[in-house]
Amino acid sequence: MSLLDIRNLTVEFATAHGALRAVDGINLQLDEGEIVAIVGESGSGKSVAMLALMGLLPWTAKVTADCMLFDNQDLLLMSPKKRRKIIGKDISMIFQEPMTSLNPCFTVGYQIAEVLAQHFGGSHRSHQERTIELLQQVGIPAAETRLKAYPHQLSGGMCQRVMIAMMIACQPKLLIADEPTTALDVTIQAQILDLLVELQKANGMALVLITHDMAVVAETADNVLVQYAGQQVEQRPVKALFNNPRHPYTQALLDALPERSEGQLLNAIPGVVPGQLDRPQGCLFNPRCELVQEHCRQQPPSHQEGILCHYPLPLINDPAPASGETLS
């Protein structure tokens, strides 16, 4: 049985112009120890879908799903009190901006210890000892001296390590990392991603990685979910998706990789992800699709073999990786 089983997740926000459907029918199954990457441009509903799982959306959001099972418990049916015991303990989430995710009014040691006290109780001394262990585990030097440091006294990379320490404090079964390296320089990005994968393997956690970086996806993920304008357009094993994308949007994302430019100008997808007031008729991707046909402009597509497209790209048997690309 899957650790996480989400079926037909929909999130709508009440606005002055009517309901905005930010997430439209997402399905996600995740086993223990599995890594799933969620990719797509900004505005595709990646973060909103995971915030719905965490129960962290504002009151203007309406969340519905056929089921949202975690460890065989339906999160939508349980009481808020029971759900709070799971969130932060068995399910944790690392947010995009470490400098704004941490409370500037409290020391990092206090914030990590607060997580331990909330879910496990115990003495202040035991919390302090465990906090030092966690800071050491995420590679923060002189961990004991950092307990009384405030977030503004640490670098962005250090703050992100503190966030990771806080989220793994309770040894969660599922860790969600929402673009955990967005605000960091390239060198620190690699260190943080290596740390996440190392912790995931050491603790046997399932990991959901929300990212724009397709190279990271190729190196770390087992399966990939591609979202566009709130819809799940493709979900497949990572090697199959990179070698043989079936949805034109997935193909366009991969074509935009620098290594596929072959020394020419980088390929780009024209236009932008549609918002509430400019959603096209038919397939939502049709104004930007190079393979669009008239039927695409008239009728919304349905899923064919997991691909949300009227005319999926052909399936190639045993494809070889493109030149210059490697997959782990």
Phi, psi and chi 1 to 4 in degrees:
 res  aa     phi    psi   chi1   chi2   chi3   chi4
   1 MET       -  140.8 -178.1  174.0  -67.9      -
   2 SER   -68.0  146.6  -61.5      -      -      -
   3 LEU   -67.8  -40.4  175.6   66.7      -      -
   4 LEU  -128.4  131.3  179.2   68.1      -      -
   5 ASP  -139.3  102.2 -171.6   -2.5      -      -
   6 ILE  -111.1  128.2  -60.0  174.8      -      -
   7 ARG  -129.0  126.1  -62.2 -176.8 -172.5  -85.9
   8 ASN    57.2   48.9 -164.9   28.4      -      -
   9 LEU   -75.4  128.1  172.7   63.9      -      -
  10 THR  -130.8  135.7  -61.8      -      -      -
  11 VAL  -128.5  124.5  180.0      -      -      -
  12 GLU  -121.5  142.7  -68.1 -175.1  -16.2      -
  13 PHE  -114.0  134.0  -69.0   94.1      -      -
  14 ALA   -76.2  126.1      -      -      -      -
  15 THR  -131.7  173.3   73.5      -      -      -
  16 ALA   -65.4  -20.9      -      -      -      -
  17 HIS  -103.2   15.0  -58.8  -74.9      -      -
  18 GLY   106.4 -170.8      -      -      -      -
  19 ALA   -76.7  132.4      -      -      -      -
  20 LEU  -104.1  117.2  166.6   62.1      -      -
  21 ARG   -89.1   99.1 -178.1  163.2  -70.8 -169.9
  22 ALA   -83.2  -28.6      -      -      -      -
  23 VAL  -131.0  130.0  176.2      -      -      -
  24 ASP  -132.4   88.9 -172.0    3.9      -      -
  25 GLY    76.3   45.1      -      -      -      -
  26 ILE   -82.5  137.9  -62.7  -62.4      -      -
  27 ASN  -121.2  135.1  -61.5  -62.5      -      -
  28 LEU  -148.8  123.4  175.4   60.7      -      -
  29 GLN  -118.8  134.9  -72.5   76.9   44.0      -
  30 LEU  -140.3  127.9 -173.6   64.1      -      -
  31 ASP   -93.8  164.6  -65.8  -31.7      -      -
  32 GLU   -59.7  133.9  -67.1 -177.5    4.9      -
  33 GLY    76.8    3.9      -      -      -      -
  34 GLU   -90.3  149.1 -177.1 -179.2   -1.3      -
  35 ILE  -114.0  121.3  -58.1  177.6      -      -
  36 VAL  -117.3  130.6  169.0      -      -      -
  37 ALA  -102.6  137.3      -      -      -      -
  38 ILE  -111.9  120.3  -56.1  178.3      -      -
  39 VAL  -123.7  161.4  -58.6      -      -      -
  40 GLY   149.1  161.2      -      -      -      -
  41 GLU   -67.8  166.5  -64.9  165.9  -81.6      -
  42 SER   -59.4  137.9  -63.6      -      -      -
  43 GLY    92.6    6.0      -      -      -      -
  44 SER   -88.5   -4.2  -64.7      -      -      -
  45 GLY    89.5   14.5      -      -      -      -
  46 LYS   -64.2  -54.1  -52.7 -177.0  -61.2  -63.6
  47 SER   -67.3  -38.3  -61.4      -      -      -
  48 VAL   -61.8  -40.1  172.8      -      -      -
  49 ALA   -61.3  -42.5      -      -      -      -
  50 MET   -75.4  -32.5  -67.4  -60.1  100.4      -
  51 LEU   -66.2  -31.7  -71.7  171.1      -      -
  52 ALA   -65.1  -40.0      -      -      -      -
  53 LEU   -61.7  -39.6  170.7   63.5      -      -
  54 MET   -77.9  -13.8  -64.2  -69.9  -68.6      -
  55 GLY    73.3   31.8      -      -      -      -
  56 LEU  -110.3   14.0  -64.8  177.4      -      -
  57 LEU   -82.3  154.7  -67.9  175.5      -      -
  58 PRO   -71.2  172.6   25.3  -34.2      -      -
  59 TRP   -66.2  -18.5   64.0  -89.7      -      -
  60 THR   -74.4   -9.1   53.3      -      -      -
  61 ALA   -89.7  137.3      -      -      -      -
  62 LYS  -113.0  114.6  178.5 -177.0  177.5 -177.4
  63 VAL  -107.0  125.3  179.4      -      -      -
  64 THR  -132.6  152.5   60.5      -      -      -
  65 ALA  -163.8  151.5      -      -      -      -
  66 ASP   -65.0  -37.8  -66.5  -16.9      -      -
  67 CYS  -162.2  152.1   72.6      -      -      -
  68 MET  -138.0   77.7 -170.0 -176.2  -72.4      -
  69 LEU   -91.2  131.3  -63.8  175.2      -      -
  70 PHE  -127.6  121.0  173.0   75.7      -      -
  71 ASP    52.1   42.5 -156.2   12.0      -      -
  72 ASN    67.2   21.5 -154.1   29.9      -      -
  73 GLN  -121.2  132.4  -57.4  175.6   80.7      -
  74 ASP   -84.5  111.7 -161.4  -34.9      -      -
  75 LEU   -66.1  -28.0  -61.3  177.4      -      -
  76 LEU   -75.2  -23.8  -67.3  178.5      -      -
  77 LEU   -95.6  -18.7  -61.4 -179.2      -      -
  78 MET   -80.8  161.2   66.2  176.7   55.3      -
  79 SER   -70.7  154.4   66.8      -      -      -
  80 PRO   -56.5  -36.3  -25.9   34.3      -      -
  81 LYS   -64.3  -44.1 -178.3  177.8 -179.4  179.7
  82 LYS   -69.4  -36.4 -174.4  175.2 -179.7 -179.1
  83 ARG   -66.4  -35.7 -171.0  168.6 -177.4  174.8
  84 ARG   -64.9  -25.9  -79.4 -164.9  -62.9  -89.1
  85 LYS   -72.1  -24.7  -68.3 -178.6  178.7  179.4
  86 ILE   -88.4  -44.6  -65.3  175.4      -      -
  87 ILE   -70.4  127.8  -58.6  -57.5      -      -
  88 GLY    94.8  -22.2      -      -      -      -
  89 LYS  -106.7  -64.5 -179.8  178.7 -178.1  -67.9
  90 ASP   -88.5  -26.1  -65.8  -35.3      -      -
  91 ILE  -124.6  122.8  -51.2  175.6      -      -
  92 SER  -126.2  156.4  -67.6      -      -      -
  93 MET  -137.0  129.9 -174.4  169.2 -177.7      -
  94 ILE   -97.8  124.9  -58.7  168.6      -      -
  95 PHE   -92.6  170.8  -59.1   99.0      -      -
  96 GLN   -66.0  -46.4  -68.9 -172.6   30.9      -
  97 GLU  -106.2  101.0  -62.5  -73.3  -13.3      -
  98 PRO   -63.6  -33.1   22.4  -33.4      -      -
  99 MET   -69.2  -27.1  -62.2  -61.3  -72.5      -
 100 THR  -100.7  -13.5   56.7      -      -      -
 101 SER   -79.0  -30.0  -61.2      -      -      -
 102 LEU   -85.7  145.6  -66.4  168.8      -      -
 103 ASN   -76.6  119.9 -168.2  -38.4      -      -
 104 PRO   -70.3  -12.6   26.6  -34.6      -      -
 105 CYS   -88.8   -8.5  -60.4      -      -      -
 106 PHE  -126.6  151.8  -62.9   97.9      -      -
 107 THR   -68.5  158.0   64.3      -      -      -
 108 VAL   -67.4  -33.8  -63.2      -      -      -
 109 GLY   -62.9  -42.1      -      -      -      -
 110 TYR   -63.8  -40.8  174.8   85.8      -      -
 111 GLN   -67.8  -37.9  -65.8 -176.3   61.2      -
 112 ILE   -69.8  -43.4  -62.6  173.8      -      -
 113 ALA   -63.3  -30.9      -      -      -      -
 114 GLU   -63.4  -37.2 -174.1 -179.3   28.3      -
 115 VAL   -63.1  -44.7  175.2      -      -      -
 116 LEU   -64.2  -42.2  -63.3  168.4      -      -
 117 ALA   -66.4  -37.6      -      -      -      -
 118 GLN   -64.3  -39.5  177.6   69.9   28.2      -
 119 HIS  -102.4  -22.0  -68.5  -71.6      -      -
 120 PHE  -123.6  -17.8  -63.9  119.5      -      -
 121 GLY    70.4 -154.2      -      -      -      -
 122 GLY    98.9 -179.0      -      -      -      -
 123 SER   -88.4  160.1   67.1      -      -      -
 124 HIS   -61.3  -38.8  171.8   73.5      -      -
 125 ARG   -64.7  -42.9 -177.8  174.9  179.9  177.6
 126 SER   -64.5  -36.8   65.6      -      -      -
 127 HIS   -64.8  -41.2  -64.0  158.8      -      -
 128 GLN   -65.2  -42.5 -170.6  174.3   50.9      -
 129 GLU   -63.6  -42.9  -69.5  174.1   -7.8      -
 130 ARG   -67.1  -36.9  175.0   60.0  175.5  154.9
 131 THR   -63.1  -41.1  -61.4      -      -      -
 132 ILE   -63.4  -41.7  -66.6  171.9      -      -
 133 GLU   -59.9  -42.6  -69.6  176.8    3.2      -
 134 LEU   -66.7  -42.5  -72.0  164.1      -      -
 135 LEU   -63.8  -37.3  -68.0  177.7      -      -
 136 GLN   -67.1  -38.1  -68.9  171.9  -21.2      -
 137 GLN   -63.9  -33.6 -169.7  175.1   -0.1      -
 138 VAL   -92.9   10.8  -61.9      -      -      -
 139 GLY    83.3   25.8      -      -      -      -
 140 ILE   -89.6  119.0  -68.0 -177.6      -      -
 141 PRO   -71.6  154.2   25.6  -33.0      -      -
 142 ALA    49.3   52.6      -      -      -      -
 143 ALA   -56.5  -39.0      -      -      -      -
 144 GLU   -63.6  -33.7 -168.9  167.9   -6.2      -
 145 THR   -77.8  -14.5   65.1      -      -      -
 146 ARG   -86.0   -9.2  -56.1  -74.9 -175.6  178.5
 147 LEU   -58.3  -36.3  -66.9  178.8      -      -
 148 LYS   -97.4   12.2  -65.5 -176.2  178.8 -179.5
 149 ALA   -82.3  144.2      -      -      -      -
 150 TYR   -94.0  156.5  -72.0   87.1      -      -
 151 PRO   -52.9  -37.8  -29.7   36.5      -      -
 152 HIS   -69.4  -12.8   72.3  -89.0      -      -
 153 GLN   -89.4   -1.9  -64.0  174.2  -50.1      -
 154 LEU  -114.8  155.7  -57.9  177.2      -      -
 155 SER   -73.5  169.2   66.2      -      -      -
 156 GLY   -60.3  -40.6      -      -      -      -
 157 GLY   -65.6  -39.6      -      -      -      -
 158 MET   -64.8  -42.6  -75.2  -72.0 -166.8      -
 159 CYS   -62.0  -38.2  -76.4      -      -      -
 160 GLN   -66.8  -36.1 -168.4   63.2  -68.3      -
 161 ARG   -65.8  -37.3  -70.5  174.9 -174.6  -89.7
 162 VAL   -63.3  -42.4  170.1      -      -      -
 163 MET   -60.7  -42.4  -80.9  -66.5  -59.7      -
 164 ILE   -64.2  -43.3  -65.7  171.8      -      -
 165 ALA   -58.6  -42.2      -      -      -      -
 166 MET   -64.3  -39.8 -170.4 -176.2  -55.6      -
 167 MET   -77.0  -24.3  -66.2  -57.3  105.0      -
 168 ILE   -98.3    3.3   66.4  169.1      -      -
 169 ALA   -56.9  -36.7      -      -      -      -
 170 CYS   -97.1   11.7  -60.9      -      -      -
 171 GLN    51.3   64.7  -64.1 -177.4  -42.6      -
 172 PRO   -66.2  155.1   26.8  -35.7      -      -
 173 LYS   -81.1  -26.3  -62.2  178.1 -178.9  178.1
 174 LEU  -134.6  126.9  170.2   60.8      -      -
 175 LEU  -118.2  128.1 -179.8   64.0      -      -
 176 ILE  -107.0  122.9  -58.4  166.8      -      -
 177 ALA  -114.1  108.0      -      -      -      -
 178 ASP   -93.9   95.4 -174.1    0.7      -      -
 179 GLU    44.4   61.6  -61.3 -174.5   39.2      -
 180 PRO   -69.4   -6.9   27.6  -35.3      -      -
 181 THR  -119.1   14.3   60.9      -      -      -
 182 THR   -57.2  -46.2  -64.1      -      -      -
 183 ALA   -92.3   12.1      -      -      -      -
 184 LEU  -111.7  156.1  -52.3  176.5      -      -
 185 ASP   -74.8  169.2   63.4   53.9      -      -
 186 VAL   -60.7  -42.6  175.6      -      -      -
 187 THR   -62.4  -45.3  -55.8      -      -      -
 188 ILE   -68.4  -34.9  -56.4  -58.9      -      -
 189 GLN   -54.4  -49.3  -75.9 -177.6   11.6      -
 190 ALA   -61.7  -40.3      -      -      -      -
 191 GLN   -64.6  -42.9  -66.5  176.0    4.9      -
 192 ILE   -66.2  -42.3  -66.4  -63.0      -      -
 193 LEU   -66.3  -41.3  -72.4  167.1      -      -
 194 ASP   -60.8  -39.8  -71.7  -16.3      -      -
 195 LEU   -64.0  -44.3  172.5   61.8      -      -
 196 LEU   -61.3  -45.6  -79.9  174.3      -      -
 197 VAL   -66.8  -38.7  173.8      -      -      -
 198 GLU   -62.5  -44.7  178.3 -175.7  -29.6      -
 199 LEU   -67.5  -37.5  -68.4  170.3      -      -
 200 GLN   -62.0  -43.1 -177.5  -91.3  -25.3      -
 201 LYS   -71.3  -39.9  -69.0  178.9  178.5  177.5
 202 ALA   -67.1  -37.9      -      -      -      -
 203 ASN   -98.3   -5.6  -62.2  -27.8      -      -
 204 GLY    68.0   26.3      -      -      -      -
 205 MET   -76.7  152.3  -60.5 -178.8  -62.2      -
 206 ALA   -82.4  146.5      -      -      -      -
 207 LEU  -132.6  126.7  176.2   63.4      -      -
 208 VAL  -105.6  118.5  173.9      -      -      -
 209 LEU  -112.3  111.5 -179.6   61.8      -      -
 210 ILE   -92.2  122.5  -59.1  172.6      -      -
 211 THR  -156.3  158.3 -178.0      -      -      -
 212 HIS   -99.5  -10.3  -67.9  -74.9      -      -
 213 ASP   -89.5  103.0 -167.7  -26.8      -      -
 214 MET   -69.5  -25.9  -61.8  -61.4  -75.8      -
 215 ALA   -66.0  -39.0      -      -      -      -
 216 VAL   -63.6  -41.0  169.3      -      -      -
 217 VAL   -60.3  -45.2  174.0      -      -      -
 218 ALA   -61.9  -34.6      -      -      -      -
 219 GLU   -86.0  -24.0  -67.7  -62.9  -34.3      -
 220 THR  -118.0  -33.7   61.5      -      -      -
 221 ALA   -83.6  153.0      -      -      -      -
 222 ASP   -92.1  -42.3  -59.9  -50.2      -      -
 223 ASN  -132.9  157.8  -71.0  -71.8      -      -
 224 VAL  -130.1  133.4 -173.0      -      -      -
 225 LEU  -112.5  122.3 -170.0  158.1      -      -
 226 VAL  -102.8  124.2 -176.2      -      -      -
 227 GLN  -114.1  146.3  -76.6 -172.2 -144.7      -
 228 TYR  -145.0  123.2 -178.7   78.1      -      -
 229 ALA    52.4   38.6      -      -      -      -
 230 GLY    87.6   -7.8      -      -      -      -
 231 GLN  -105.1  148.4  -63.4 -179.4  -25.5      -
 232 GLN   -87.5  109.7  177.0  178.9  -35.3      -
 233 VAL   -96.0  -22.1  -62.3      -      -      -
 234 GLU  -162.8  141.3 -175.0  167.2   -2.0      -
 235 GLN  -144.6  117.9 -177.7  177.0   13.1      -
 236 ARG  -153.8  165.9  -61.2  171.6   64.8 -145.6
 237 PRO   -58.6  148.4  -24.5   34.1      -      -
 238 VAL   -60.9  -43.7   61.5      -      -      -
 239 LYS   -66.9  -40.8  -69.9 -174.5  178.6 -179.2
 240 ALA   -64.0  -39.9      -      -      -      -
 241 LEU   -68.3  -41.8 -178.0  132.0      -      -
 242 PHE   -71.1  -37.0  -89.7   76.7      -      -
 243 ASN   -81.6  -28.0  -70.9  -36.7      -      -
 244 ASN  -149.5   69.0 -176.5 -159.4      -      -
 245 PRO   -62.0  140.5   23.0  -32.9      -      -
 246 ARG  -103.2  -24.7  -56.9  -69.9  -46.6  -77.7
 247 HIS   -98.7  138.0 -165.2  -77.9      -      -
 248 PRO   -56.9  -31.3  -26.0   34.5      -      -
 249 TYR   -68.2  -43.2  179.4   60.4      -      -
 250 THR   -60.4  -43.0  -51.5      -      -      -
 251 GLN   -60.6  -41.3  179.4   70.1   70.9      -
 252 ALA   -66.2  -38.7      -      -      -      -
 253 LEU   -61.9  -43.8  -72.1  176.9      -      -
 254 LEU   -69.9  -34.7  -64.3  176.2      -      -
 255 ASP   -66.5  -22.9  -73.6  -16.4      -      -
 256 ALA   -80.3   -5.4      -      -      -      -
 257 LEU   -65.3  137.3  -67.7  172.4      -      -
 258 PRO   -56.3  -37.3  -26.1   34.5      -      -
 259 GLU   -68.7  -13.0   54.6  -94.0   33.1      -
 260 ARG   -97.7    2.9  -63.3 -162.4  176.9 -170.7
 261 SER   -78.8  -18.7   64.6      -      -      -
 262 GLU    53.7   42.4  -62.4 -179.6   -8.8      -
 263 GLY    80.6   -2.8      -      -      -      -
 264 GLN   -95.8 -177.0  -54.6  -60.0  -44.1      -
 265 LEU   -60.7  144.1  -71.0  175.5      -      -
 266 LEU   -62.3  138.9  -66.4  178.3      -      -
 267 ASN   -72.9  141.0  -65.1  -50.9      -      -
 268 ALA  -132.7  151.8      -      -      -      -
 269 ILE   -89.8  119.2  -51.9  174.4      -      -
 270 PRO   -66.1  152.9   24.7  -33.5      -      -
 271 GLY    80.0 -169.0      -      -      -      -
 272 VAL  -135.8  165.5  -64.2      -      -      -
 273 VAL   -64.2  129.3  177.5      -      -      -
 274 PRO   -65.6  145.1   24.4  -33.5      -      -
 275 GLY   -98.7 -156.3      -      -      -      -
 276 GLN   -69.7  -36.7 -179.1 -178.4   10.7      -
 277 LEU   -99.8   -1.4  -56.6  179.2      -      -
 278 ASP  -128.7   30.4   59.7   -8.2      -      -
 279 ARG   -75.6  126.9  -63.7  176.0   88.2   79.8
 280 PRO   -77.0  161.2   30.0  -35.5      -      -
 281 GLN   -74.8  152.7 -175.9  177.8   -9.8      -
 282 GLY    77.2 -141.2      -      -      -      -
 283 CYS   -67.9  132.3  173.9      -      -      -
 284 LEU   -67.3  -22.0  -65.6 -178.6      -      -
 285 PHE   -89.8   -5.0 -173.8   58.6      -      -
 286 ASN   -61.4  -33.4   84.6   74.6      -      -
 287 PRO   -67.2  -17.4  -20.1   33.7      -      -
 288 ARG  -111.8   -2.2  -50.7  174.4   68.8 -169.3
 289 CYS   -87.5  130.8 -178.2      -      -      -
 290 GLU   -75.1  -17.3  -65.6 -177.7   -8.8      -
 291 LEU  -106.6   16.1  -55.0  176.4      -      -
 292 VAL   -62.6  141.2   62.0      -      -      -
 293 GLN  -123.4  168.7  -60.0 -172.3   31.6      -
 294 GLU   -59.6  -37.0 -172.1   59.2   32.9      -
 295 HIS   -61.7  -33.1 -176.4   57.1      -      -
 296 CYS   -64.9  -31.7  -54.3      -      -      -
 297 ARG   -79.3  -14.0  -61.6 -172.7  175.7   96.4
 298 GLN  -105.5  -39.6  -58.1  -60.7  -35.4      -
 299 GLN  -121.3  132.4  -64.0  -66.1  -30.4      -
 300 PRO   -63.5  140.7  -17.7   30.4      -      -
 301 PRO   -79.4  161.7   29.8  -34.7      -      -
 302 SER  -115.8  163.9   57.9      -      -      -
 303 HIS   -70.7  129.6  -79.6   94.3      -      -
 304 GLN  -120.1  112.0  -57.6 -177.3   47.6      -
 305 GLU    54.3   37.3  -60.0  177.0   -5.7      -
 306 GLY    84.1    3.3      -      -      -      -
 307 ILE  -109.9  124.4  -45.0  -59.7      -      -
 308 LEU   -88.9   80.5 -171.7   65.0      -      -
 309 CYS  -160.3  141.6 -175.8      -      -      -
 310 HIS   -67.1  -36.2  -72.1  -60.3      -      -
 311 TYR  -131.5   75.1  -53.0  102.9      -      -
 312 PRO   -59.8  150.5  -18.4   30.4      -      -
 313 LEU   -65.8  149.6  -61.0  174.6      -      -
 314 PRO   -64.5  148.7   22.5  -33.1      -      -
 315 LEU   -85.9  125.0 -178.6   62.8      -      -
 316 ILE  -104.4  132.8  -58.0  172.7      -      -
 317 ASN   -81.0  131.6  -66.9  -35.1      -      -
 318 ASP    48.1   55.9  -61.2  -37.5      -      -
 319 PRO   -69.7  148.3   28.4  -33.5      -      -
 320 ALA   -91.3  147.2      -      -      -      -
 321 PRO   -60.2  148.0  -20.9   32.3      -      -
 322 ALA   -64.0  154.4      -      -      -      -
 323 SER   -57.9  131.6  177.1      -      -      -
 324 GLY    86.6   -4.9      -      -      -      -
 325 GLU  -106.5  140.1  -67.7 -175.6  -52.7      -
 326 THR  -129.8  147.3   59.6      -      -      -
 327 LEU  -127.0  139.4  -67.2  173.7      -      -
 328 SER   -77.6      -   59.6      -      -      -
